[in-house]
Amino acid sequence: MKKTLFLMMMLGLVTTACQQDGDSQNDSSNDRTVSFHPSLGAMTRATETAFEQGDEISVYAVEGNGTLKAVDNYADNVRYRYDGTSFTAVQTGIAVGSDALAYYAVYPYSATNGSTMTFSVKGDQSTHANLTASDLCTAYAAPTTETNVALKFSHRMSRVIVRLTGNDLANKAISLKLKNVQTQATANLNANTFEGTGVAGEVVMGLHSTNTYEAIIAPQSVAAGTEFLTITINGQEKVLTLENAATYASGRETSYEVEIKDDNTIVVLSGDINPWGTEEPTPTPQPGEGKLMESDKALEVRLMGCERVGGVLVIDYTIKNVSGQDMKNLDLSLEGDAVDDLNNHYNNDWYGSYYQAVGESEYSHDSRTIQLLKSGAVKDAHIKLLGFDPSDKAEYVTANVKVKSDNYTFEKDIISFFAIDITDNRLKYGGIQTNDRKLKYTVTSCRMDGSTLYLDYKVENLMDEQLMEFKVKAEAMRDDADNDYSSDWYGAYRCSLNGSEYTNEEIVSNIPAHGSITGTLRATEFNANAKNVTATLKCSAKNHILDDEMLRFIEVVIQK
């Protein structure tokens, strides 16, 4: 069951001060600062029911839906300490104004905590202090102007429990130690990801309760045949080897039951994997929160981006198999409509605008089937929404992918991207709006020669491989007086690549890896009084699926 810790962030009236190293805050004219109070009863400790007196946390605040930055947030790494009743700032607290703030919190406090950080568990967890210091917990609260804000903390490392059974154990000197386990993890608070770094070592387990031992390790996978656990009985070491590969996931608890016989031989009776702590209902996500991404526990899904490119929206994500077994014929299919916050629907029927691709496969409404080996990953899965929000006002989007495998039954068969924030870095006027994030376009000149317009540009290939058979075709052109220049048979609009003849047909050229080509748009009998020009080219390539097939030249200024 998943354990969460609850805190209430209560706003009190105290005097603010200047920023100080390690306890930064943001000045505010209303002199209100945040304090933290638990919403549960008496707190005991971080690894059990909640916090204990003296525990310290790092708190960050960002304005609105902003991303937590490495530095220069609204408030950075403000140090709060629990006094048995509430969390109060060690020095100066976070000043709150009238604007909504989002909060990130990290336990335990460290001066090196941040939006991305490295966290190490203790090598000897036989003491209470070292065990709790190994229990990385984080929380996030959506932007709010409320004076009472709930924070739910979740465990981010992985816990191992070993329960011993047998006769006369109390009269035997017993100690347990994990071997060949990763003790260091990288954490990304924006992506909400926590992964082992590969640094391996040993961890001495602590006594959890009578004949039950525990240790906290970094999220990781351990191969079959690895020496994993050493049990020392009256000075004699017994080493246990993993019979099967095991995954120790973030926020999960793996338990083993081990029998020690009278002659001190050892038998592993069973193993089990469960969420770490007490199950709480899944919170209803707030629109635009951009933080909730649900999937089955057997799949580790990471959102890599949600970005407008040209006239489309592209969602990039990865999937890792953490089930511990191969998944045969894993089927990915689009589920229902994608919906933005303006209630525009993008459907996946034959004529719809909702597509997906895996790897360099073509985008399609159809399902995609892959073979996903244990610990294997899909590094480049994509969802594309065509004709996305012409008003340019949508701020977030929701989309779902259904998963099915021939040999694995998912408890949750939907990967849900709920209310994920949209990034829009597009050029809106005065140049070329790229149609692919792996290509760079630059206008080199836009000039009149008599009554003919020439718009010269350069295309750079940012990839490590040659872009083969890059094709362009003139589509449409108009000037700022709304005069149209047709690209049909008798029209004025033509294009060229690398000095080729001007044509309204497709032109083809290869672009070397990290190389470039040049192109020109030409329009005859062009309006001499025009100040700028807008045009489109239809593009494609043989070995790379472009984000958007349409390349847009937007209000490019004509040099006089």
N, C-alpha and C positions, 0 to 999 in steps of 0.2 A: 504494500500500500504506500502511496506517495505521501511523505511527510512534509508539511510546510510549517513555517514559523510565522506568527503574525505580530506585526508592530503597528501601532497607531502613531502617525506623525501629528502631533498637536502643536498648534501655533500659540506661543506665549508672547507677552509684552516685555522685552528686555532691550537694553541699549546695544546697538551695533558698534563695531570698531573696524579698524583697517584690516586688510588682508595680512595674514601671517603665514610663513612657510609651514607646510604640512597641515594647516588648518584654515585654508582659504575660504572665503565667503564673499557674497556680493552685497555691496552697500545698497541701502534702500531708505527712502525718506520717511517711510511709515514706521520704522524701527520695530517691525515684527520679525521674530526669528522662530525657526522650527525647533521643536523638541519632540522626542519620540517616547510614546508610552505603549506598553504591551496591552493587547486586547484580551489576553488570557490571564489566568491566575498567576500564582507565584512561579517565577521562572527558575529553572534549575541549571541546565547546561545546554550548549549548542548541539551536542551530539545525541541528546535524548529528547526532551520535550520542548525546550526553547533555550533561552539565554540564562546566564547566571551573573551575579553581581561582579562587576569589574570587566566584563566582556566589552570589547570596543569594536566599532564598525566604521567603515569609510562611507561617506555619503556625498553624492554628486547631484547637482541640479542643472537641467538644461531648459531653455525656453521653448515652449510649444512642443512640436514634434521633432525638434532638432536632434541630430545624431550626437552621441556622447563623443567629444573630441579628446585628444591626448592632453591638451591644456586649453586654457581660456574658455571653459564652460561658464555658465552663470555662477556655479560654485564647484570647486575642485577639492576632492578628498578631505572633506570636513570631518574631523575626528569627534565621535560621540561615544560616551561611556555609560554603561548600564549601572545604576545605583541601587538596584533591587526593586525599584518602582518605575523608573523611566530612564530613557536615554537622554542625556543632556550633553551639550557641546563641551569638550575639554577646555577650549578657549573661547572662540567667537563662533556663534551659530550662523546658519544660513538665513539671510534677511529676505523677506518675502514682500513683493509689491503686488500690484493689481493684475499682472500678467500670469497666465497659466504656466506652471512648472511641471516638468517630468522629473522623477527621482530615480536614481540608481543607488544601490547600497551593496556593500561587500563586507562579509565577515570572514576572517578576522581583519582588524585594521592593520594596514601597513603603509608606510610612507611611499612604497613602490607600487601600490595598487594603481590601476588606471583602466582606460577603455580596453586596452590589450595588455596582458601581463603574463608573467610566468609564476606559477605557484608550485611550491614543493611541500610534500608531506614529510613528517618527521620519521627518521629511521628507527627510532625507539619509541614506540607508542604504548609502552607499559605503564606510563604515568598519565594521570588525568590531564595535566597541562599539555603534554605533547599530543595526546589524542585529539583534544578539542582544537589545538592549533593547526591540526591537519584537516579540519572539517571546513573546507571552503564552501560558503553559502552566498548566494546573491539574490537580489530582488529588484523589481522594476515596478514603478507606478506611472500610469498614463498621465499626460498633462491635465492639470486641474487647478482651479482657483479655490477649491474647498479648503477649509482650515483643518479638517480631519481627513487624513489620507492613509489608507491601509496599505501596508507593504507585506507581501508574502515572500518569505525566504525559502529557497529550495537548496538541498544538498547538490553540489556540483561534482564532487569526486565519487568514487565507488567504494562501497564497504564490503568487506569479507568477514563472515561470521563462521566460526568453527565450534561445533558443539561436541563435547566428548561424552561418551557413555562407557560404562564398565564398572567393575567392582573395586572398592577400596581406593578410589582415585584421590580421596582426601589425604591419604598417607603416602602418596607418591609425589616426588618433586617433578613438576611438569612445566615446561615452557614451550611456546610455539613461535615460529618465525617464518614469514613468507620469503621465498627466494625468487630471483629472476623476475621481479615485478618493476614496472615503471613507477617512479616516485616523483615525477615532475610533469606538470601539465601547462599548456598554454590556454589562456582564457580570453575570449572576445565578448565583451558585454553587449555590444551592438548586435552581433550575430547570435548571441546566446549559445556559443559553442565552447566546449571544454574537451581538450584532446591531449593524450599523453605525448611527450616529446621524444620518447625512445630511450631516455636516460633510465637505466635499470639498476636495481640494487636489492637490498634486503630490508625487511620491516619487521621489527619485533612486535608481536601482537600483545594487546592489553587484555586484562581480565574483565570481561563484560558483566558476567554474573557467575554463579557457581558452575564450574566446568564448561564455561562458554567464553570464547576469546574473540576479539574483534580487532580489525585494522582497517585503515583508510588508505586507498591507493589511487593513483591517477587512472582515468578512463583508458582502457587498453584491451587488446586481444592477446592471448597467450597460446602458443602453438601446442598441439598434442605432443607428449613426450618430454615436456619441460619439467624439470625438478622445481616444484612449486611450494612445498610446505615441509618444514623440518619440525618434528616433534621430539623434544628431548625429555626422556623419562629416566629419572634417577641417574642422570649423567650420560645416558646412552641415546645417541641421535638416531631417529628414524626419518628417512627422507621419502616423501610421497611425490609421485610423478603424475601429471595430468594424463589421463587415458585419452580424453578427447579435448580438442581445442575449446577454449573458453573465452567469452567476451565479458569484460567487466565495464559496463556502460555507466555514463554519468547519471547520478541520481538513482542508481540501482544497488540492491543488496544481494550478494550471492552467499548462500549458506551451505555448509557441509556438515554432515553428521558422521563422526568417526568413532568407532568402537575400539577400545583398548582392552585386549583380553588379559587374562590373569598372567600369562607368560610375557606380557608386554608386546605381543604381536598386534598389528594394527589392521583394521578392516574399515574401508570407507563405505558407509551404508547408503548414503544418498546425497544429492546436491539439489539446490533449488535457487531460482532467481526471482526476486520480487522488487517492486518499488521500495525505496528506502523511506520508511516512516509511515505516517498515517494518511490514508487517502482523503483528499478533499475534493469537492465537486469542481469540475473544470469551470473556470470563470468565464462569463460571457464577455467576449472581447468587445472593446469599444471601437466604433468605426474610426479608421485612420490611425489606430494605435500601431499598426504595422509590425506587431511583435509576435502574433500568434501564428504558428505554422505547425499543424498537427499531422502525425503519421503514426503507423503501427510501430511498436517497440522494436520490431525486427529490422526496421529501416531507419537509418540515420539520414535525414533529409536536411540539406543546407540551402538556404536561399542565397544565391550569388548576386542577384540584381533584378530590378524591375524598372525598366527604362524605356522612355519614348525615343524611337529612332525613326526619323522621317515621319510618315503617316501611320506607323504601327507602334504597338507596345510589345516589348519582349520581356518575358520572365525567364531568368536563367536559374537553374538549380542543379544540385548533385544528389545522388542517392548512394548510400553505402549499406551493404548487407552486413548486419551485426547479429544475425540469427544463429550463427555458428554452423550453418549448413548451406549447401548449394541450393539456389532457387532455380528450378527448371521452368523455362518458358514463362518468365515474368512478363505479364501483359500490362501495359500502361495505356489507359484509355481516358479520354476527356469526359468528365461527368457534368451533365447539366450545362447551364449557361455561365459564362464569366460575366460579372456585373461590376460596374464602377460606381462611385459614390453619387453620381448624377442619375443613377438607375438606368443607364444605357446597358442593354443586354447584347452579348456577343455569343451566338449559338454555333454549335458544331455540326449542323446538318450539312447536306450536300452543297447548299449555296451560302453557308454561313461564313463567319469571319473568325472562327476560333480554331486554331491549328496547333499541332505539336510536332517536335522533331527530337530525335535522339542521335547524338553524334552529328555526322555530316549528311544524314538522311534528309530527304526532302520533307518539307512541312506538309502535313496531311491531317484531315479530320479523323482518319482511321487510327486504330490502336497500333502500338508498337510492341513487339515481343523481343525480349533479350534473354540471354543466359547470364545469371548473376551468381558467380561463385561466392563461397563464404569468404568474408572480408573483402570481396570485390566491390567495385564502385562504378557507377555511371557518372562520368566527369562532366558531361555536357548535355543536359536535358533542357529543352526549351519549350515555352508556350508563346505563341504569337497571336495577337489580336489585330486584325486588319481594320483600317478605317477608324482608328481609335479616337474617340472624343474630338471631333473637329473644333469644338469650342475652346479647347486647350485649358479647361477649367477643372478636369477631374484630378483628384489628389490621391486616391487609392483605389485598389481593385481587389476582387475576390475571385479565385479560380480553384477548381478541384480536379484531381486526377485519380482515377480508380485503379487499384492494383489487384492482380490475381496471379497465382502461380500454380503449376500442376502438382507440386509436391509440398506446398506450405500453405497453411490456412491462417489468414490474417485475422486478428481480432478486430482491427480497424482497417477496412479495405479502401479508405480514402486518404489521399494526401491533400490536406486542405491548406491553401494559402489564403488566409483571411485578412482582409483590410490591410494589404501590404502597401506601403508608401511608394509613390511613383517618383522616379528621378527624371528630370527633364533638363538636359544640358544642350538642347538644340539651338543652333543659330536661327534667329527669327527673321532677320532681314539683313540686307547688305552683303550677301555672300552665298556660299553653298551649304545647304543643310545636308549633312552626310546621310547616306542610306545604309551604311554599315560601319560598325565600330572597329573594324580591322582595316579600314581604308581611310585615308586622309585626303580631302579635296581642298584646293586653293585656287582662287581666282587670281590670275597673273595680269590680266588687262581686260578692259571693256571699252571699246573705242569705235568711233565712226570713221569710215573711209569713204568719202562721198556720201552716197545714200545707203551704204551697206554697213550693218552692224557686225562687229567681230567680238566675241567673248571668249577669251583664252583661259584655260584652266590646267591644273596639274593633278594627277591622281597618284598617290603614294600607297604602296602595298606594305602594311605594317607587319605582315606575317612572316614566318620563317620558311615558307614555301612559296613557290611560284604560283601566281594566280593565273590559271589557264583559261584561255578563250573568254576573256572579259569582253562583253558585248554591250554596245550602246546603240540606242535608236531615238531619233528626235520625236518628241511627242507633242508638246504645246509650247507656245511663246506668246507673251503679250507685253505691252509697255504700260507706263503709268497712266496713259490716257485711255486704257482699255482697248487699244487696237490689237487685234489678234493676227498672228503670223502663222499660217497653216503649214503643216509638215506633209500634206498630201501631195499627190503627183504634180500639181501645178502650183504648189505653195512656195512661200518665200523662205521657210525655215529648213536649214540643213545642218549637218554636223560632220566632223572629221576627227580622226585619231592619228596622232603622230604624223601629221602632214598628208594624210591620205586625201583622196578626192572627196568633195562634199557630196553628201547623199542623204536621202530620207529613209534609206534601208539600214539594216543592222551593219555595224562595223565591228570587227573583231581584232583584239590584240592581247598578247600575253603581258603580264607585269611581273618582273623578276622579284624574288624575295627581297624585301626592303628596298626595292627599286621603284621607279616611277615611269609614267608615260604622260604625254600632253594631249589635250583635246581642244577643239574650237567649235563654238556654235556660230552660225552665220545666218543673218536675215537680210534679204535684199529689200529695197524700197522701204527702208525703215524710217519711222517718224523722226524727222530731224530735230523736233522740239522735245522729244522724250528725255526725261531725266534719269530713268532707270528701267530695267528690264527684268521680267520674271519668266523662267522657262523650266521645262522638265525633260529628262532623258529616261528612257526605260532601260534598265541594266540587268545583266545576269552574268554568271561565270560557271565554268564546267565543274570545278573542283571545290567550290565554296558556295554555300547557300547564303545569299545576301539577306541582311535583316529586312530591308525593304527594297523592292524592285525599282521604285521610282526615286530618281535623283532630282532634287529641287534646287534651282538657282533663284534666290528670293531677293527681289528689289536690288539688283546689282547696279551700282551707280555707273552711269556712262560718262567716260572721260571726254571732255570737250577740248 
